[in-house]
Amino acid sequence: ALIDWGRARWPEDPPLGIAELASRLDDRDLSPALTAIDRTIYAPASAEWDGPALWKMLEPRLGTDGGAGTSKAASPLPELYPERG
């Protein structure tokens, strides 16, 4: 899923793996966590990684602004319960 996100984020030059994705995100705390996922994928079944901790670090980076902050795009759907003024 992370590689797919990288492909969507950089469609002209998508990252080819998690290591390249980590390099593009250029975050000291996130890079070792992504490396741990990469190791876990290819390691014996006893290897583990902390999914909730990774998500906490990664979630703010998943915006469309390249990770400079979170961005909340306007929904194309109308509000279910519109405010009345």
Gaussian input, Z-matrix of N, CA and C with variables (Angstrom, degrees):
# hf/3-21g

backbone

0 1
 N
 C     1     B1
 C     2     B2     1     A1
 N     3     B3     2     A2     1     D1
 C     4     B4     3     A3     2     D2
 C     5     B5     4     A4     3     D3
 N     6     B6     5     A5     4     D4
 C     7     B7     6     A6     5     D5
 C     8     B8     7     A7     6     D6
 N     9     B9     8     A8     7     D7
 C    10    B10     9     A9     8     D8
 C    11    B11    10    A10     9     D9
 N    12    B12    11    A11    10    D10
 C    13    B13    12    A12    11    D11
 C    14    B14    13    A13    12    D12
 N    15    B15    14    A14    13    D13
 C    16    B16    15    A15    14    D14
 C    17    B17    16    A16    15    D15
 N    18    B18    17    A17    16    D16
 C    19    B19    18    A18    17    D17
 C    20    B20    19    A19    18    D18
 N    21    B21    20    A20    19    D19
 C    22    B22    21    A21    20    D20
 C    23    B23    22    A22    21    D21
 N    24    B24    23    A23    22    D22
 C    25    B25    24    A24    23    D23
 C    26    B26    25    A25    24    D24
 N    27    B27    26    A26    25    D25
 C    28    B28    27    A27    26    D26
 C    29    B29    28    A28    27    D27
 N    30    B30    29    A29    28    D28
 C    31    B31    30    A30    29    D29
 C    32    B32    31    A31    30    D30
 N    33    B33    32    A32    31    D31
 C    34    B34    33    A33    32    D32
 C    35    B35    34    A34    33    D33
 N    36    B36    35    A35    34    D34
 C    37    B37    36    A36    35    D35
 C    38    B38    37    A37    36    D36
 N    39    B39    38    A38    37    D37
 C    40    B40    39    A39    38    D38
 C    41    B41    40    A40    39    D39
 N    42    B42    41    A41    40    D40
 C    43    B43    42    A42    41    D41
 C    44    B44    43    A43    42    D42
 N    45    B45    44    A44    43    D43
 C    46    B46    45    A45    44    D44
 C    47    B47    46    A46    45    D45
 N    48    B48    47    A47    46    D46
 C    49    B49    48    A48    47    D47
 C    50    B50    49    A49    48    D48
 N    51    B51    50    A50    49    D49
 C    52    B52    51    A51    50    D50
 C    53    B53    52    A52    51    D51
 N    54    B54    53    A53    52    D52
 C    55    B55    54    A54    53    D53
 C    56    B56    55    A55    54    D54
 N    57    B57    56    A56    55    D55
 C    58    B58    57    A57    56    D56
 C    59    B59    58    A58    57    D57
 N    60    B60    59    A59    58    D58
 C    61    B61    60    A60    59    D59
 C    62    B62    61    A61    60    D60
 N    63    B63    62    A62    61    D61
 C    64    B64    63    A63    62    D62
 C    65    B65    64    A64    63    D63
 N    66    B66    65    A65    64    D64
 C    67    B67    66    A66    65    D65
 C    68    B68    67    A67    66    D66
 N    69    B69    68    A68    67    D67
 C    70    B70    69    A69    68    D68
 C    71    B71    70    A70    69    D69
 N    72    B72    71    A71    70    D70
 C    73    B73    72    A72    71    D71
 C    74    B74    73    A73    72    D72
 N    75    B75    74    A74    73    D73
 C    76    B76    75    A75    74    D74
 C    77    B77    76    A76    75    D75
 N    78    B78    77    A77    76    D76
 C    79    B79    78    A78    77    D77
 C    80    B80    79    A79    78    D78
 N    81    B81    80    A80    79    D79
 C    82    B82    81    A81    80    D80
 C    83    B83    82    A82    81    D81
 N    84    B84    83    A83    82    D82
 C    85    B85    84    A84    83    D83
 C    86    B86    85    A85    84    D84
 N    87    B87    86    A86    85    D85
 C    88    B88    87    A87    86    D86
 C    89    B89    88    A88    87    D87
 N    90    B90    89    A89    88    D88
 C    91    B91    90    A90    89    D89
 C    92    B92    91    A91    90    D90
 N    93    B93    92    A92    91    D91
 C    94    B94    93    A93    92    D92
 C    95    B95    94    A94    93    D93
 N    96    B96    95    A95    94    D94
 C    97    B97    96    A96    95    D95
 C    98    B98    97    A97    96    D96
 N    99    B99    98    A98    97    D97
 C   100   B100    99    A99    98    D98
 C   101   B101   100   A100    99    D99
 N   102   B102   101   A101   100   D100
 C   103   B103   102   A102   101   D101
 C   104   B104   103   A103   102   D102
 N   105   B105   104   A104   103   D103
 C   106   B106   105   A105   104   D104
 C   107   B107   106   A106   105   D105
 N   108   B108   107   A107   106   D106
 C   109   B109   108   A108   107   D107
 C   110   B110   109   A109   108   D108
 N   111   B111   110   A110   109   D109
 C   112   B112   111   A111   110   D110
 C   113   B113   112   A112   111   D111
 N   114   B114   113   A113   112   D112
 C   115   B115   114   A114   113   D113
 C   116   B116   115   A115   114   D114
 N   117   B117   116   A116   115   D115
 C   118   B118   117   A117   116   D116
 C   119   B119   118   A118   117   D117
 N   120   B120   119   A119   118   D118
 C   121   B121   120   A120   119   D119
 C   122   B122   121   A121   120   D120
 N   123   B123   122   A122   121   D121
 C   124   B124   123   A123   122   D122
 C   125   B125   124   A124   123   D123
 N   126   B126   125   A125   124   D124
 C   127   B127   126   A126   125   D125
 C   128   B128   127   A127   126   D126
 N   129   B129   128   A128   127   D127
 C   130   B130   129   A129   128   D128
 C   131   B131   130   A130   129   D129
 N   132   B132   131   A131   130   D130
 C   133   B133   132   A132   131   D131
 C   134   B134   133   A133   132   D132
 N   135   B135   134   A134   133   D133
 C   136   B136   135   A135   134   D134
 C   137   B137   136   A136   135   D135
 N   138   B138   137   A137   136   D136
 C   139   B139   138   A138   137   D137
 C   140   B140   139   A139   138   D138
 N   141   B141   140   A140   139   D139
 C   142   B142   141   A141   140   D140
 C   143   B143   142   A142   141   D141
 N   144   B144   143   A143   142   D142
 C   145   B145   144   A144   143   D143
 C   146   B146   145   A145   144   D144
 N   147   B147   146   A146   145   D145
 C   148   B148   147   A147   146   D146
 C   149   B149   148   A148   147   D147
 N   150   B150   149   A149   148   D148
 C   151   B151   150   A150   149   D149
 C   152   B152   151   A151   150   D150
 N   153   B153   152   A152   151   D151
 C   154   B154   153   A153   152   D152
 C   155   B155   154   A154   153   D153
 N   156   B156   155   A155   154   D154
 C   157   B157   156   A156   155   D155
 C   158   B158   157   A157   156   D156
 N   159   B159   158   A158   157   D157
 C   160   B160   159   A159   158   D158
 C   161   B161   160   A160   159   D159
 N   162   B162   161   A161   160   D160
 C   163   B163   162   A162   161   D161
 C   164   B164   163   A163   162   D162
 N   165   B165   164   A164   163   D163
 C   166   B166   165   A165   164   D164
 C   167   B167   166   A166   165   D165
 N   168   B168   167   A167   166   D166
 C   169   B169   168   A168   167   D167
 C   170   B170   169   A169   168   D168
 N   171   B171   170   A170   169   D169
 C   172   B172   171   A171   170   D170
 C   173   B173   172   A172   171   D171
 N   174   B174   173   A173   172   D172
 C   175   B175   174   A174   173   D173
 C   176   B176   175   A175   174   D174
 N   177   B177   176   A176   175   D175
 C   178   B178   177   A177   176   D176
 C   179   B179   178   A178   177   D177
 N   180   B180   179   A179   178   D178
 C   181   B181   180   A180   179   D179
 C   182   B182   181   A181   180   D180
 N   183   B183   182   A182   181   D181
 C   184   B184   183   A183   182   D182
 C   185   B185   184   A184   183   D183
 N   186   B186   185   A185   184   D184
 C   187   B187   186   A186   185   D185
 C   188   B188   187   A187   186   D186
 N   189   B189   188   A188   187   D187
 C   190   B190   189   A189   188   D188
 C   191   B191   190   A190   189   D189
 N   192   B192   191   A191   190   D190
 C   193   B193   192   A192   191   D191
 C   194   B194   193   A193   192   D192
 N   195   B195   194   A194   193   D193
 C   196   B196   195   A195   194   D194
 C   197   B197   196   A196   195   D195
 N   198   B198   197   A197   196   D196
 C   199   B199   198   A198   197   D197
 C   200   B200   199   A199   198   D198
 N   201   B201   200   A200   199   D199
 C   202   B202   201   A201   200   D200
 C   203   B203   202   A202   201   D201
 N   204   B204   203   A203   202   D202
 C   205   B205   204   A204   203   D203
 C   206   B206   205   A205   204   D204
 N   207   B207   206   A206   205   D205
 C   208   B208   207   A207   206   D206
 C   209   B209   208   A208   207   D207
 N   210   B210   209   A209   208   D208
 C   211   B211   210   A210   209   D209
 C   212   B212   211   A211   210   D210
 N   213   B213   212   A212   211   D211
 C   214   B214   213   A213   212   D212
 C   215   B215   214   A214   213   D213
 N   216   B216   215   A215   214   D214
 C   217   B217   216   A216   215   D215
 C   218   B218   217   A217   216   D216
 N   219   B219   218   A218   217   D217
 C   220   B220   219   A219   218   D218
 C   221   B221   220   A220   219   D219
 N   222   B222   221   A221   220   D220
 C   223   B223   222   A222   221   D221
 C   224   B224   223   A223   222   D222
 N   225   B225   224   A224   223   D223
 C   226   B226   225   A225   224   D224
 C   227   B227   226   A226   225   D225
 N   228   B228   227   A227   226   D226
 C   229   B229   228   A228   227   D227
 C   230   B230   229   A229   228   D228
 N   231   B231   230   A230   229   D229
 C   232   B232   231   A231   230   D230
 C   233   B233   232   A232   231   D231
 N   234   B234   233   A233   232   D232
 C   235   B235   234   A234   233   D233
 C   236   B236   235   A235   234   D234
 N   237   B237   236   A236   235   D235
 C   238   B238   237   A237   236   D236
 C   239   B239   238   A238   237   D237
 N   240   B240   239   A239   238   D238
 C   241   B241   240   A240   239   D239
 C   242   B242   241   A241   240   D240
 N   243   B243   242   A242   241   D241
 C   244   B244   243   A243   242   D242
 C   245   B245   244   A244   243   D243
 N   246   B246   245   A245   244   D244
 C   247   B247   246   A246   245   D245
 C   248   B248   247   A247   246   D246
 N   249   B249   248   A248   247   D247
 C   250   B250   249   A249   248   D248
 C   251   B251   250   A250   249   D249
 N   252   B252   251   A251   250   D250
 C   253   B253   252   A252   251   D251
 C   254   B254   253   A253   252   D252

   B1=1.4494
   B2=1.5364
   B3=1.3342
   B4=1.4615
   B5=1.5245
   B6=1.3123
   B7=1.4646
   B8=1.5253
   B9=1.3186
   B10=1.4670
   B11=1.5234
   B12=1.3367
   B13=1.4622
   B14=1.5285
   B15=1.3312
   B16=1.4649
   B17=1.5140
   B18=1.3196
   B19=1.4740
   B20=1.5218
   B21=1.3287
   B22=1.4657
   B23=1.5326
   B24=1.3293
   B25=1.4636
   B26=1.5204
   B27=1.3402
   B28=1.4543
   B29=1.5358
   B30=1.3420
   B31=1.4649
   B32=1.5361
   B33=1.3216
   B34=1.4582
   B35=1.5311
   B36=1.3361
   B37=1.4662
   B38=1.5305
   B39=1.3331
   B40=1.4634
   B41=1.5282
   B42=1.3344
   B43=1.4645
   B44=1.5300
   B45=1.3277
   B46=1.4598
   B47=1.5157
   B48=1.3230
   B49=1.4544
   B50=1.5154
   B51=1.3185
   B52=1.4663
   B53=1.5249
   B54=1.3307
   B55=1.4662
   B56=1.5255
   B57=1.3105
   B58=1.4657
   B59=1.5251
   B60=1.3064
   B61=1.4606
   B62=1.5250
   B63=1.3223
   B64=1.4634
   B65=1.5211
   B66=1.3127
   B67=1.4543
   B68=1.5291
   B69=1.3111
   B70=1.4668
   B71=1.5254
   B72=1.3124
   B73=1.4610
   B74=1.5246
   B75=1.3366
   B76=1.4551
   B77=1.5249
   B78=1.3306
   B79=1.4575
   B80=1.5262
   B81=1.3253
   B82=1.4813
   B83=1.5158
   B84=1.3257
   B85=1.4638
   B86=1.5252
   B87=1.3073
   B88=1.4562
   B89=1.5244
   B90=1.3030
   B91=1.4583
   B92=1.5338
   B93=1.3502
   B94=1.4750
   B95=1.5347
   B96=1.3238
   B97=1.4684
   B98=1.5248
   B99=1.3137
   B100=1.4664
   B101=1.5300
   B102=1.3113
   B103=1.4671
   B104=1.5279
   B105=1.3211
   B106=1.4709
   B107=1.5258
   B108=1.3229
   B109=1.4731
   B110=1.5231
   B111=1.3174
   B112=1.4569
   B113=1.5227
   B114=1.3294
   B115=1.4759
   B116=1.5178
   B117=1.3155
   B118=1.4657
   B119=1.5204
   B120=1.3183
   B121=1.4646
   B122=1.5237
   B123=1.3398
   B124=1.4608
   B125=1.5248
   B126=1.3218
   B127=1.4652
   B128=1.5321
   B129=1.3218
   B130=1.4645
   B131=1.5323
   B132=1.2868
   B133=1.4712
   B134=1.5254
   B135=1.3083
   B136=1.4661
   B137=1.5359
   B138=1.3272
   B139=1.4698
   B140=1.5250
   B141=1.3298
   B142=1.4663
   B143=1.5150
   B144=1.3329
   B145=1.4503
   B146=1.5164
   B147=1.3299
   B148=1.4552
   B149=1.5246
   B150=1.3228
   B151=1.4594
   B152=1.5184
   B153=1.3412
   B154=1.4692
   B155=1.5319
   B156=1.3272
   B157=1.4676
   B158=1.5253
   B159=1.3358
   B160=1.4596
   B161=1.5260
   B162=1.3160
   B163=1.4633
   B164=1.5289
   B165=1.3124
   B166=1.4625
   B167=1.5322
   B168=1.3263
   B169=1.4608
   B170=1.5269
   B171=1.3241
   B172=1.4548
   B173=1.5246
   B174=1.2982
   B175=1.4666
   B176=1.5307
   B177=1.3319
   B178=1.4657
   B179=1.5279
   B180=1.3365
   B181=1.4593
   B182=1.5169
   B183=1.3215
   B184=1.4578
   B185=1.5139
   B186=1.3242
   B187=1.4569
   B188=1.5167
   B189=1.3138
   B190=1.4616
   B191=1.5132
   B192=1.3276
   B193=1.4601
   B194=1.5234
   B195=1.3234
   B196=1.4517
   B197=1.5126
   B198=1.3195
   B199=1.4437
   B200=1.5046
   B201=1.3266
   B202=1.4581
   B203=1.5187
   B204=1.2924
   B205=1.4542
   B206=1.5122
   B207=1.2823
   B208=1.4530
   B209=1.5151
   B210=1.3048
   B211=1.4570
   B212=1.5108
   B213=1.2783
   B214=1.4523
   B215=1.5207
   B216=1.3167
   B217=1.4480
   B218=1.5237
   B219=1.3136
   B220=1.4604
   B221=1.5225
   B222=1.3003
   B223=1.4536
   B224=1.5245
   B225=1.3376
   B226=1.4618
   B227=1.5296
   B228=1.3299
   B229=1.4583
   B230=1.5270
   B231=1.3223
   B232=1.4677
   B233=1.5268
   B234=1.3162
   B235=1.4661
   B236=1.5166
   B237=1.3112
   B238=1.4580
   B239=1.5270
   B240=1.3200
   B241=1.4617
   B242=1.5206
   B243=1.3286
   B244=1.4598
   B245=1.5253
   B246=1.3216
   B247=1.4586
   B248=1.5245
   B249=1.3050
   B250=1.4618
   B251=1.5227
   B252=1.2911
   B253=1.4458
   B254=1.4318
   A1=110.27
   A2=116.79
   A3=119.22
   A4=111.48
   A5=116.52
   A6=119.86
   A7=109.63
   A8=117.75
   A9=120.99
   A10=110.77
   A11=116.75
   A12=120.15
   A13=109.71
   A14=116.84
   A15=120.77
   A16=111.99
   A17=116.83
   A18=120.70
   A19=111.41
   A20=116.14
   A21=120.08
   A22=110.75
   A23=116.52
   A24=121.59
   A25=111.91
   A26=117.57
   A27=123.46
   A28=109.48
   A29=118.33
   A30=119.99
   A31=113.85
   A32=117.99
   A33=120.75
   A34=112.48
   A35=116.49
   A36=122.07
   A37=109.01
   A38=117.75
   A39=120.35
   A40=112.77
   A41=116.70
   A42=119.65
   A43=109.90
   A44=115.66
   A45=120.06
   A46=113.53
   A47=117.21
   A48=120.41
   A49=110.43
   A50=115.05
   A51=120.10
   A52=110.92
   A53=117.70
   A54=120.10
   A55=110.77
   A56=116.89
   A57=120.19
   A58=110.67
   A59=117.22
   A60=121.27
   A61=109.79
   A62=117.38
   A63=121.63
   A64=110.69
   A65=116.36
   A66=121.10
   A67=111.41
   A68=116.91
   A69=120.43
   A70=111.96
   A71=116.72
   A72=119.34
   A73=110.94
   A74=117.43
   A75=123.97
   A76=112.87
   A77=115.70
   A78=122.17
   A79=108.10
   A80=117.18
   A81=121.72
   A82=113.53
   A83=117.37
   A84=120.32
   A85=111.98
   A86=116.90
   A87=121.28
   A88=112.59
   A89=117.60
   A90=121.52
   A91=112.96
   A92=120.04
   A93=118.94
   A94=112.49
   A95=116.75
   A96=119.74
   A97=110.22
   A98=117.32
   A99=120.64
   A100=110.28
   A101=116.97
   A102=120.77
   A103=110.33
   A104=117.06
   A105=121.02
   A106=110.63
   A107=117.21
   A108=119.56
   A109=109.33
   A110=116.37
   A111=120.49
   A112=110.77
   A113=117.06
   A114=120.79
   A115=111.18
   A116=115.87
   A117=120.62
   A118=111.61
   A119=116.36
   A120=120.46
   A121=110.83
   A122=115.98
   A123=120.14
   A124=114.24
   A125=117.52
   A126=121.40
   A127=110.97
   A128=116.71
   A129=119.50
   A130=110.82
   A131=115.75
   A132=121.51
   A133=113.50
   A134=119.44
   A135=120.75
   A136=112.82
   A137=118.02
   A138=121.04
   A139=109.78
   A140=115.57
   A141=120.51
   A142=110.37
   A143=116.29
   A144=121.83
   A145=107.33
   A146=116.43
   A147=122.72
   A148=110.03
   A149=116.00
   A150=122.06
   A151=114.21
   A152=119.46
   A153=119.51
   A154=113.42
   A155=117.35
   A156=119.77
   A157=110.33
   A158=117.02
   A159=119.94
   A160=110.36
   A161=116.52
   A162=119.80
   A163=110.65
   A164=116.68
   A165=121.06
   A166=111.22
   A167=116.57
   A168=120.84
   A169=112.29
   A170=116.25
   A171=121.47
   A172=113.65
   A173=117.73
   A174=121.45
   A175=113.83
   A176=120.14
   A177=118.59
   A178=113.87
   A179=117.22
   A180=121.27
   A181=113.20
   A182=118.52
   A183=121.16
   A184=114.59
   A185=118.46
   A186=121.78
   A187=110.86
   A188=116.86
   A189=121.61
   A190=112.50
   A191=118.77
   A192=121.57
   A193=112.58
   A194=118.12
   A195=121.36
   A196=114.46
   A197=117.20
   A198=119.52
   A199=114.17
   A200=118.72
   A201=120.58
   A202=111.37
   A203=117.08
   A204=122.52
   A205=107.90
   A206=116.26
   A207=117.27
   A208=109.00
   A209=115.82
   A210=119.49
   A211=108.40
   A212=115.27
   A213=120.34
   A214=107.43
   A215=116.14
   A216=120.93
   A217=109.32
   A218=115.12
   A219=119.70
   A220=108.58
   A221=115.91
   A222=120.69
   A223=110.11
   A224=117.08
   A225=119.06
   A226=112.13
   A227=116.26
   A228=120.45
   A229=110.54
   A230=117.25
   A231=118.97
   A232=110.00
   A233=116.57
   A234=121.55
   A235=110.17
   A236=116.33
   A237=121.26
   A238=109.93
   A239=115.83
   A240=122.04
   A241=108.59
   A242=118.02
   A243=119.52
   A244=112.31
   A245=115.22
   A246=119.93
   A247=109.88
   A248=115.34
   A249=119.04
   A250=107.93
   A251=116.50
   A252=119.96
   A253=114.50
   D1=-37.27
   D2=179.25
   D3=-65.40
   D4=-40.17
   D5=178.38
   D6=-65.84
   D7=-40.21
   D8=176.71
   D9=-61.45
   D10=-40.47
   D11=177.00
   D12=-62.89
   D13=-42.42
   D14=177.81
   D15=-61.21
   D16=-38.95
   D17=177.29
   D18=-64.37
   D19=-38.92
   D20=178.51
   D21=-71.36
   D22=-35.96
   D23=-177.57
   D24=-72.61
   D25=-39.72
   D26=-179.62
   D27=-123.81
   D28=69.13
   D29=-174.71
   D30=-64.28
   D31=-29.31
   D32=-179.41
   D33=-74.35
   D34=-28.15
   D35=-178.23
   D36=-147.26
   D37=70.81
   D38=-174.64
   D39=-67.28
   D40=146.41
   D41=175.37
   D42=-66.82
   D43=144.36
   D44=-176.73
   D45=-92.85
   D46=-10.09
   D47=-179.73
   D48=-164.91
   D49=177.48
   D50=-177.72
   D51=-67.19
   D52=-35.33
   D53=178.86
   D54=-62.68
   D55=-42.34
   D56=178.37
   D57=-68.04
   D58=-37.46
   D59=176.61
   D60=-62.00
   D61=-44.51
   D62=178.40
   D63=-60.18
   D64=-40.45
   D65=179.21
   D66=-63.46
   D67=-40.44
   D68=-179.57
   D69=-70.00
   D70=-34.69
   D71=179.34
   D72=-74.18
   D73=-24.90
   D74=173.48
   D75=46.45
   D76=60.47
   D77=-179.06
   D78=-129.44
   D79=120.99
   D80=-176.67
   D81=-58.90
   D82=-36.57
   D83=-178.60
   D84=-81.96
   D85=-35.83
   D86=-175.95
   D87=-77.37
   D88=-35.10
   D89=-176.61
   D90=-57.19
   D91=-47.93
   D92=177.90
   D93=-63.93
   D94=-32.64
   D95=179.36
   D96=-68.06
   D97=-40.63
   D98=177.58
   D99=-67.90
   D100=-37.21
   D101=176.31
   D102=-62.72
   D103=-37.89
   D104=177.90
   D105=-63.20
   D106=-39.44
   D107=177.15
   D108=-63.46
   D109=-45.65
   D110=-179.24
   D111=-58.84
   D112=-42.58
   D113=177.76
   D114=-64.43
   D115=-41.82
   D116=-178.01
   D117=-62.17
   D118=-36.67
   D119=-179.86
   D120=-59.52
   D121=-39.86
   D122=-174.48
   D123=-104.10
   D124=-0.98
   D125=-177.98
   D126=-88.49
   D127=169.29
   D128=174.72
   D129=-59.32
   D130=163.56
   D131=-175.37
   D132=-58.58
   D133=-17.00
   D134=-177.51
   D135=-78.69
   D136=-13.91
   D137=179.75
   D138=-69.17
   D139=142.73
   D140=-179.41
   D141=-134.37
   D142=160.28
   D143=172.00
   D144=-142.22
   D145=156.92
   D146=-174.60
   D147=-94.44
   D148=92.66
   D149=-177.79
   D150=-58.30
   D151=-49.51
   D152=179.72
   D153=-60.40
   D154=-38.17
   D155=179.04
   D156=-67.98
   D157=-40.28
   D158=177.93
   D159=-63.45
   D160=-44.30
   D161=-179.42
   D162=-59.84
   D163=-40.23
   D164=179.49
   D165=-60.17
   D166=-37.75
   D167=178.34
   D168=-78.22
   D169=-35.33
   D170=-172.33
   D171=-84.04
   D172=-35.09
   D173=-173.76
   D174=-51.80
   D175=-46.03
   D176=179.87
   D177=-64.44
   D178=-19.92
   D179=-178.20
   D180=-85.31
   D181=-9.08
   D182=-172.60
   D183=-83.97
   D184=4.16
   D185=177.03
   D186=-69.39
   D187=171.90
   D188=-178.71
   D189=-83.94
   D190=-2.38
   D191=-177.64
   D192=-93.17
   D193=15.56
   D194=176.72
   D195=79.47
   D196=12.62
   D197=176.40
   D198=96.74
   D199=3.20
   D200=179.56
   D201=-71.30
   D202=-12.81
   D203=179.97
   D204=169.63
   D205=172.87
   D206=178.76
   D207=-84.45
   D208=145.98
   D209=177.27
   D210=-126.80
   D211=133.83
   D212=179.21
   D213=-110.92
   D214=105.20
   D215=179.83
   D216=-75.32
   D217=148.14
   D218=177.25
   D219=-67.35
   D220=137.22
   D221=-179.97
   D222=-74.94
   D223=138.49
   D224=177.03
   D225=-73.91
   D226=-10.24
   D227=-179.89
   D228=-92.26
   D229=143.21
   D230=176.65
   D231=-69.76
   D232=156.45
   D233=177.85
   D234=-60.26
   D235=141.90
   D236=178.29
   D237=-69.42
   D238=-42.35
   D239=178.21
   D240=-123.15
   D241=84.11
   D242=-177.24
   D243=-61.39
   D244=145.50
   D245=177.19
   D246=-71.54
   D247=142.14
   D248=177.32
   D249=-108.00
   D250=132.36
   D251=-176.83
   D252=-106.52

